[in-house]
């Protein structure tokens, strides 16, 4: 009986040992199985992060490009500074005023006339002038401020002693043509100035069109 009990106990012990060994091997296989899964997850995360990383790089490059643009803008500011230290504006006190075309006489026909007005730099330094002058025809009965033409003004640099012109276009008055404006003088105010010069009007009466939308009497820009 004792031998039978010992044999039974030994068999039970061997079975337990085999069962433990089997459990230990199962755990090792489960652990090894998790490693590829973890590796795949990590690789997937890297690929996902890679795209934003490239976008971040593009954003950085765009920032660099913007910085370059900013540098270019800085250059424009420097150019502006250079312009600011250039030739000064022509002032009324430094200009001489006269009519062009010799003695300034105009035709006696009733067609539209063109009278050149000369602005001469009387100073010893160059100056610039740009825009439309103010032009007012005067009569014993009142004043008529002329409209501007559609020409585009350009900057004109006048060296010492040099001249520029602008043109007054006008319609002479004839009997039966409309209202007569008996001009006696013309008042000229250079662009961007408030002081004027007065010249004797060399023509005869002008057809008054002070209320017209497109009058035949108007002034052009200096140098135009």
C-alpha positions in Angstrom: 0.0 0.0 0.0 2.8 2.4 0.9 4.5 1.8 -2.5 1.2 2.5 -4.2 0.7 5.8 -2.3 4.3 6.8 -3.1 3.8 6.1 -6.8 0.6 8.0 -6.8 2.2 11.0 -5.1 5.2 10.9 -7.6 2.8 10.9 -10.5 0.9 13.8 -9.1 4.1 15.8 -8.6 5.3 15.1 -12.2 2.0 16.2 -13.6 2.1 19.4 -11.6 5.7 20.1 -12.9 4.6 19.5 -16.5 1.7 21.8 -16.0 3.9 24.7 -14.7 6.3 24.2 -17.5 3.5 24.5 -20.0 2.2 27.7 -18.4 5.7 29.2 -18.5 6.1 28.6 -22.2 2.7 30.1 -23.0 3.6 33.4 -21.3 6.8 33.7 -23.3 4.9 33.3 -26.6 2.4 36.0 -25.6 5.2 38.5 -24.8 7.0 37.8 -28.1 3.7 38.3 -29.9 3.2 41.8 -28.5 6.6 43.1 -29.8 5.7 43.3 -33.5 2.4 45.0 -32.6 4.2 47.6 -30.5 6.7 48.2 -33.3 4.0 48.6 -35.9 2.3 51.2 -33.7 5.5 53.1 -33.3 6.2 53.1 -37.0 2.7 54.2 -37.8 3.0 57.1 -35.3 6.3 58.2 -37.0 4.7 58.2 -40.4 1.8 60.3 -39.1 4.1 62.7 -37.4 6.3 63.0 -40.5 3.7 64.8 -42.5 3.2 67.6 -39.9 6.9 67.8 -39.6 7.2 68.5 -43.3 4.4 71.1 -43.0 6.2 72.7 -40.2 9.3 72.9 -42.3 7.3 74.5 -45.1 5.9 77.0 -42.6 9.4 77.9 -41.5 10.5 78.3 -45.1 7.5 80.5 -45.8 8.6 82.6 -42.8 12.1 82.9 -44.3 10.6 84.0 -47.5 8.5 86.6 -45.7 11.6 87.8 -44.0 13.1 88.3 -47.4 10.1 90.3 -48.4 10.5 92.4 -45.3 14.1 93.1 -46.2 13.0 94.2 -49.7 10.5 96.5 -48.1 13.3 98.0 -46.0 15.1 98.7 -49.2 12.0 100.6 -50.5 12.1 102.7 -47.3 15.7 103.6 -48.1 14.8 104.6 -51.6 12.0 106.8 -50.2 14.6 108.5 -48.0 16.7 109.2 -51.0 13.8 110.8 -52.7 13.1 112.9 -49.7 16.6 114.5 -49.9 16.2 115.4 -53.6 15.5 118.7 -55.4 13.0 121.0 -53.7 9.8 122.2 -55.1 9.6 125.3 -57.3 8.0 128.3 -55.5 6.2 131.2 -57.0 8.8 133.7 -55.8 11.5 131.9 -57.7 9.7 131.7 -61.0 9.3 134.2 -63.9 6.0 134.2 -65.8 5.4 135.0 -69.5 3.6 133.9 -72.6 5.1 131.7 -75.2 4.9 132.0 -79.0 6.9 135.2 -79.2 4.8 138.2 -78.1 1.9 135.9 -76.9 -0.5 137.1 -79.6 -3.3 134.7 -80.5 -5.4 134.2 -83.6 -8.5 136.3 -84.1 -10.5 133.3 -85.5 -13.3 131.7 -83.5 -11.7 128.3 -83.4 -10.2 127.0 -80.2 -7.0 128.7 -79.3 -3.9 127.5 -77.4 -1.8 129.9 -75.4 1.5 128.7 -73.8 2.4 130.1 -70.4 6.1 129.9 -69.6 7.5 129.3 -66.1 11.2 130.1 -65.7 13.4 129.2 -62.8 15.0 132.4 -61.7 17.0 130.9 -58.8 20.5 129.5 -58.8 19.3 126.0 -57.8 17.3 123.4 -59.6 13.7 122.8 -58.5 10.9 120.5 -59.4 7.3 121.2 -60.4 4.4 118.8 -61.0 0.7 119.1 -61.5 -1.9 121.6 -62.8 -1.5 125.3 -62.1 -4.5 127.3 -60.9 -5.7 129.6 -63.7 -8.3 132.3 -63.3 -9.4 134.6 -66.0 -10.3 138.1 -64.7 -12.7 140.7 -66.1 -14.0 143.9 -64.8 -17.1 142.0 -63.8 -15.7 139.0 -62.1 -13.4 135.9 -62.2 -13.6 132.5 -64.0 -11.6 129.6 -62.6 -10.7 127.3 -65.5 -11.1 123.5 -65.3 -8.3 121.0 -65.9 -7.7 118.8 -68.9 -7.6 115.0 -68.7 -3.8 114.9 -69.2 -1.6 113.2 -66.6 0.8 115.5 -64.8 4.5 114.5 -64.8 7.3 115.8 -62.6 9.5 118.4 -64.3 12.9 119.4 -63.0 14.0 122.9 -63.8 17.7 123.7 -63.7 18.7 127.2 -62.8 17.6 129.5 -65.7 15.5 126.8 -67.5 11.8 126.9 -68.3 8.7 124.8 -68.6 5.3 125.6 -70.0 1.7 124.8 -69.7 -1.1 125.5 -72.1 -4.4 127.4 -71.7 -6.9 126.3 -74.3 -9.9 128.6 -74.9 -12.8 129.4 -77.2 -12.9 133.1 -78.4 -16.2 134.8 -78.2 -17.9 136.0 -81.4 -21.1 137.8 -82.0 -24.0 135.4 -81.5 -21.9 132.6 -80.2 -23.1 132.9 -76.6 -22.2 134.8 -73.4 -19.2 137.1 -73.7 -16.5 137.1 -71.0 -14.3 140.2 -71.5 -11.0 138.8 -70.1 -8.5 141.4 -69.1 -5.9 139.4 -67.1 -5.0 135.9 -66.1 -3.9 134.9 -62.6 -1.6 131.9 -62.4 -0.9 129.9 -59.3 1.9 127.2 -59.7 1.1 123.7 -58.5 1.2 123.2 -54.7 1.6 127.0 -54.2 -0.7 129.6 -52.7 0.9 132.7 -54.1 -0.1 133.8 -57.6 1.3 135.9 -60.5 -0.9 138.1 -62.8 -0.4 138.6 -66.5 -2.3 140.7 -68.9 -4.6 138.6 -71.1 -3.3 138.8 -74.7 -6.5 137.6 -76.4 -9.9 139.2 -76.8 -13.2 138.1 -75.3 -13.7 134.5 -74.4 -16.9 132.4 -74.8 -18.1 132.0 -71.2 -18.7 128.3 -70.4 -18.2 128.3 -66.6 -21.1 126.0 -66.1 -20.3 123.5 -69.0 -19.5 119.9 -68.3 -16.9 119.8 -71.0 -15.9 123.4 -71.7 -13.7 124.4 -74.6 -11.7 126.6 -72.3 -9.4 124.8 -69.8 -5.8 124.4 -68.6 -3.3 121.7 -69.0 -0.5 120.5 -66.6 3.0 121.9 -66.4 5.1 120.1 -69.0 2.0 118.5 -70.6 
